[in-house]
Amino acid sequence: METIIIIGNGISGITAARHIRKLSDKRIIVISAETEHFFSRTALMYVYMGHMQYEHIKPYEDWFWGKNRIELMRAFVTKVNPETKEITLDNIRNLKYDKLIIATGSKPNKFGWPGQDLHGVQGLYSKQDLDLLEVNAPNRDICRRAVIVGGGLIGIELAEMLRSRDIPVTFLVREDSFWDGVLPDGDSKMINEHIREHHIDLKLKTNLVEILDDGHGKVKAVTTDQGQSIPCDLVGLTPGVSPNIDFLKDSGIEMGRGVKVNRYLETNKPDIYAIGDCAEQHEPIGNRRPIEAVWYTGRMMGETVAQTLCNNRSEYKPGHWFNSAKFLDIEYQTYGWVFSSGGMKDYEAQFHWRHPSEKICITVSYDKNDGKFLGINTFGIRMRHEVFDRWLTEYAHVNDVMSHLADANFDPEFYAHYEADIIAAYNDHAGVELKAQKANRNSIFQHQS
């Protein structure tokens, strides 16, 4: 019987395992050093905040794996030998494979800051990080102030978690505005305001210089390039992540920042594949980055590689870009391409609308030459993925998209409060006289089917 070994039990590896089992009777072994069972990484914050128990964030009951003949092993892979088709576990024993899938995900970045290895300094990525946070910051008595370094999604999640326990937070962001390498100016400015309204001390254009030792190996303060010294008991390092691939350095598997793969997720070594956060495309797919640390692309890669391993060699085709997140209590969605103000393409124009009092806004991107709709960011308004996906596929004109936004809105009654203002602002922006069209829900469901 052919043996498939999957290193990593995150969304990519587990999706691959599940789909291989649906398609075949191959032996499947999933190896992870992090946890016994797959869990939803994006839900870790809700365990700390008390909304869920750890058991609740495991999508499958523990019996699921045995019933589906997916063998789980708790071990650390220390070496891969493509020539002998073996992996080494914990530097002790070897396992043979016929096919190998590398799905080891990411690890938090560290940039060599003095003091970064002190007690009380940590990231927020793994189950171990969550457990450590309960030690370092169980309450305000133990953690009188936290400093978070790095202005991305993990940083804002950690800030929200700590504030849920009334722990004061200082947030160091090196950019001029929060996440301004991704968001247009109007979107980023609104999030800056929202962060501060949640009593988070947001310090923009500020870099960490050093983490200071209390004399007993624990953090006592940080210093910044603005000449500040900030006393703290916790330093959360959240300046992004990198592929978790150090164990492959002597394997002969081609690597850049991640494991290099072609469009079929194949590495340069026969019968070895890489998926998820640790995989790096030789050539980017469209405007996508070569490495995408995104939940849904990891899942899609798992489904794709399962087809290939079950005699249906399939190309990875992620389709139109989309993503979603939360900035504290503001829901964020993005469909297509809406570049940051500093990264806008020569052909790109943007329309931004923001509600005068509520934290609600949209930014629409379009080609200023032919009016083609390129993408949209929404904050505080939920939209339907399938509608925007269709508009992007059909190269819809931005005027048609704007006049039919009600079709895409998840909650028409909610959207109706803002629809007239959005259309009026767009008409002023574009010099047109559009009228909002009544939502045609039937057409959406026809396209869904």
ZIQUIBEL-V736427 format. One line per field, one symbol per residue. psi: psi as a letter, one per 20 degrees, with the letter a starting at -180 (. if undefined). A space follows every 10 residues. Layout:
psi = ???
//
This chain:
psi = ppppppopka hgghgggghh hhirjqpppp ppigrhqpro hijhhhghij hqqhhijohq qhihgghjlo ppporpoiqp nhgilqqppk jgqqpqqgqp poljbrqqqp kkppjijqpj prangrhhgg ghhhghlhrh hhnhqqppop mahhghghgg ghhhjkpqpp oophrhqpki igqrgggggh hgghghikkp noorlpqpgq pqpjikjqqi rqqrjjjqpo pripooolla rqpnjhijhj iippqdhapp qaijkqaipp jpqprbhipo pgpqocjqqh pompghhggh hggghgggik kmoqqonibq pqrqrpndjp ppqppbooqr hijqqhipqq ppppqhhqmp rqppproigj jpphrqppoj pprpghghgg hghjlqqhhg ggikhhhiph nhhghhhigg gggghggggi krmqppqqpn hghghghh.
//
